[in-house]
Amino acid sequence: MNFASDNCGPAHPQVIEALARANTGFARSYGADDLSAQAGARLRELFEAPQADIHLVSTGTAANALALATLAQPWQAIYCTPLAHIHRDECHAPEFYSGGAKLTPVGTGDKMTAADLANAIAASPPGDVGVSQPGPVSLTQVTEMGRFYTLSELSALTETAATHGLPVHLDGARFANALTVLGCTPADMTWKAGIDAVSFGGTKNGCLGVEAVIFFNPEKSWEFELRRKRAGHLLSKHRYLAAQMLAYLADDLWLTSARTANARAARLADGLRALPECHFLADPQANMIFATLPRATHQRLHAAGAHYGLNGGPLETGDPDTPLPMRLVCDWSIAEESIDRFLDIAKG
């Protein structure tokens, strides 16, 4: 019963098999190998963007930080939500790699609106030498609270950014989870909606460790190449990143894995809704659930070996009826039996 994170689950066997196949003979290094060329071509095809430039890295933090550093000047603001992963979970990596660009929270939660963004930009008008100059916007899809932006919400935000000449980056660590819910194409959720660059995630959805940074306008490609090398994120044996990405995309494994994870989370959410003492902190829309249960319920679950995120106070001591917030995440490998056992224990 492990719902701690989709980072904690195993890599998919098809990805491991692809790595084994790639692990024969010799290949050119630093991304000049055939598998890397194939992965780039496959992603261009998938995103309907023949002009796009594709860059593979091994972590989501590298993908986000290097993409934003490429889009931002050191004296600019990078607009994101207060709960954005780049703001709360990446140890100032975007600021570090950009040479000082300032992360600027917009709105109050996991999503921003076009009005929120317009107000934030207006608060630091360009031309005032004493303030951060407006810079790129970074959106997360799926958000850090397990929700997603609709295509119309994305378009409204990118239109606001475009009005001020600002590029938009999409943190797509859980890109596939959002896409399968929206039922659209990768192009619909990115460049057709006005997104300039995307961190296309694989690690949380069955890969061992690979993310693709995609620039739909190749103008910034060479700068990213330099930044990736300078930052130590250009792997010499790059073919092992490419092998993962090719396996991830083959036969729609990436979509199948995301649909499975979303379906498991929906099964878990349905069971939790039947518990009168459970209260949701956000509407579960993908593979993450944020809710509260009484301390006594958490104690039973932990005693039975359940693993998940828990906040709001000590588990062992305190009023047994006090509701404590939790985060439950399902990945492609979670078994329905684990979900049913978790719910049975929660019922008491």
Residue pairs with C-beta under 8 A, 6 or more apart in sequence:
1 301
1 304
1 305
1 306
1 307
1 338
1 341
1 342
2 8
2 9
2 306
2 307
2 308
2 334
2 338
3 268
3 306
3 307
3 308
3 328
3 329
3 330
3 334
3 342
4 307
4 308
4 309
4 329
5 204
5 309
5 329
5 331
6 174
6 204
6 205
6 261
6 287
6 329
6 330
6 331
7 203
7 204
8 307
8 331
9 206
9 331
9 332
9 333
9 334
10 333
11 206
11 207
11 208
12 206
12 207
12 247
12 248
12 253
12 257
12 332
12 333
14 247
14 250
14 253
15 206
15 207
15 208
15 244
15 247
15 248
15 253
16 208
17 247
18 243
18 244
18 246
18 247
18 250
19 208
19 240
19 243
19 244
19 247
21 243
22 35
22 239
22 240
22 242
22 243
23 240
27 33
27 34
27 35
27 239
28 34
29 236
29 237
29 238
30 234
30 235
30 236
30 238
31 56
31 234
31 235
31 238
31 242
32 238
33 238
33 239
33 242
34 239
35 239
35 242
35 243
35 246
36 56
36 238
36 239
36 241
36 242
38 242
38 246
39 54
39 56
39 212
39 241
39 242
39 245
39 246
39 249
40 54
42 245
42 246
42 249
43 52
43 54
43 200
43 212
43 214
43 245
43 249
44 50
44 51
44 52
44 54
46 186
46 249
47 186
47 187
47 190
47 191
47 214
47 216
48 185
48 186
48 187
49 187
49 191
49 214
49 216
51 216
51 217
51 218
52 191
52 214
52 215
52 216
52 218
53 214
53 215
53 218
53 220
53 221
53 224
54 212
54 213
54 214
55 212
55 213
55 214
55 215
55 221
55 224
55 225
55 228
56 210
56 211
56 212
56 213
56 238
56 241
56 242
56 245
57 63
57 66
57 210
57 211
57 212
57 213
57 228
57 233
57 241
58 209
58 210
58 211
58 233
58 235
58 241
59 203
59 209
59 211
59 233
60 85
60 171
60 173
60 199
60 201
60 203
60 204
60 211
61 90
61 91
61 93
62 93
62 211
62 228
62 231
62 233
63 199
63 201
63 211
63 212
63 213
64 85
64 86
64 90
64 93
64 94
64 138
64 169
64 171
64 199
65 86
65 90
65 93
65 94
65 96
65 97
65 98
66 97
66 213
66 224
66 227
66 228
66 231
66 233
67 169
67 197
67 199
67 213
67 215
67 224
68 78
68 86
68 94
68 97
68 98
68 101
68 136
68 138
68 169
69 94
69 97
69 98
69 99
69 101
69 227
70 197
70 215
70 220
70 223
70 224
70 227
71 135
71 136
71 167
71 169
71 196
71 197
71 220
72 78
72 94
72 98
72 101
72 135
72 136
73 98
73 101
73 133
73 135
74 98
74 99
74 100
74 101
75 100
75 101
75 132
75 133
76 101
76 102
76 132
76 133
76 134
76 135
76 136
77 101
77 102
77 103
77 104
77 120
77 124
77 132
77 133
77 134
77 135
78 86
78 94
78 98
78 101
78 102
78 103
78 104
78 135
78 136
78 137
78 138
79 104
79 106
79 112
79 117
79 120
79 121
79 134
79 135
79 136
79 137
79 138
79 166
80 86
80 87
80 103
80 104
80 105
80 106
80 112
80 137
80 138
80 139
80 140
81 87
81 105
81 106
81 107
81 109
81 110
81 111
81 112
81 140
81 143
81 144
82 88
82 105
82 107
82 108
82 109
83 109
83 110
83 143
83 144
83 145
84 103
84 105
84 110
84 138
84 140
84 144
84 171
85 140
85 144
85 171
85 173
86 93
86 94
86 103
86 138
86 171
87 103
87 105
88 144
94 101
94 103
95 101
95 102
95 103
97 227
97 231
101 132
101 135
102 132
104 120
104 124
104 132
106 112
106 116
106 117
106 120
107 113
107 116
109 145
110 140
110 143
110 144
110 145
110 147
110 282
111 143
111 147
111 149
111 153
112 139
112 157
113 153
113 156
113 157
114 153
114 156
114 157
114 159
114 160
117 137
117 157
117 160
117 161
118 160
121 134
121 160
121 164
121 166
124 131
124 132
124 133
124 134
125 131
126 133
126 134
126 164
134 164
134 166
135 166
136 166
136 167
136 168
136 169
136 196
137 157
137 158
137 161
137 166
137 167
137 168
137 169
138 168
138 169
138 170
138 171
139 149
139 154
139 157
139 168
139 169
139 170
139 171
139 195
140 170
140 171
140 173
141 148
141 149
141 154
141 170
141 171
141 172
141 174
141 175
141 178
141 189
142 148
142 174
142 177
142 178
142 285
142 286
142 287
142 288
143 149
145 281
145 282
145 288
145 290
146 265
146 282
146 284
146 285
146 286
146 287
146 288
146 289
146 290
147 282
147 283
147 285
147 286
148 178
148 181
148 182
148 285
148 286
149 157
149 178
150 182
151 182
151 184
151 188
151 189
151 193
154 189
154 193
154 194
154 195
155 193
155 194
157 168
157 194
158 168
158 193
158 194
158 195
159 194
161 167
161 168
161 194
162 194
167 196
167 197
168 194
168 195
168 196
168 197
169 195
169 196
169 197
169 198
169 199
170 189
170 190
170 195
170 197
170 198
170 199
171 199
172 178
172 198
172 199
172 200
172 201
173 199
173 201
173 203
173 204
173 211
174 201
174 204
174 205
174 258
174 286
174 287
175 186
175 189
175 198
175 200
175 201
176 201
176 205
176 254
176 255
176 257
176 258
177 205
177 258
177 261
177 262
177 286
177 287
178 189
178 286
179 185
179 186
179 189
179 255
179 258
180 255
180 258
180 259
180 262
181 262
181 285
181 286
182 188
182 189
189 195
190 198
190 214
190 216
191 216
195 216
196 215
196 216
196 217
197 213
197 214
197 215
197 216
197 220
198 213
198 214
199 211
199 212
199 213
200 211
200 212
200 213
200 214
201 211
202 210
202 211
202 212
202 244
202 245
202 248
202 254
203 209
203 210
203 211
204 331
205 248
205 254
205 257
205 258
205 261
205 331
205 332
206 248
206 253
206 254
206 257
206 331
206 332
207 244
207 245
207 248
208 244
209 241
209 244
210 241
210 244
210 245
210 248
212 245
213 224
215 221
215 224
225 234
228 234
235 241
247 253
248 254
256 332
257 331
257 332
258 287
258 332
260 332
261 286
261 287
261 330
261 331
261 332
261 334
262 286
262 287
262 330
264 287
264 330
264 334
264 336
264 339
265 284
265 286
265 287
265 288
265 289
265 328
265 329
265 330
266 284
267 336
267 339
268 289
268 328
268 330
268 339
268 342
268 343
269 280
269 284
269 289
271 339
271 340
271 342
271 343
271 346
272 278
272 280
272 289
272 291
272 343
272 346
273 280
275 293
275 346
275 347
277 293
277 294
277 297
277 323
278 291
278 292
278 293
278 346
279 291
279 292
279 323
280 289
280 290
280 291
281 290
281 291
281 292
281 325
282 290
284 290
287 329
287 330
287 331
288 327
288 328
288 329
288 330
289 326
289 327
289 328
289 329
290 325
290 326
290 327
291 325
291 326
291 328
292 312
292 323
292 324
292 325
292 326
293 301
293 323
293 324
293 326
293 346
294 320
294 321
294 322
294 323
294 324
295 313
295 315
295 318
295 319
295 320
295 321
295 322
295 323
295 324
296 320
296 321
297 346
297 348
298 310
298 315
298 324
298 326
299 315
299 316
299 320
300 345
300 346
300 348
301 308
301 342
301 345
301 346
302 310
302 315
304 341
304 345
306 342
306 345
308 326
308 327
308 328
308 329
309 326
309 327
309 328
309 329
310 324
310 325
310 326
311 324
311 325
311 326
311 327
312 323
312 324
312 325
313 322
313 324
315 324
330 339
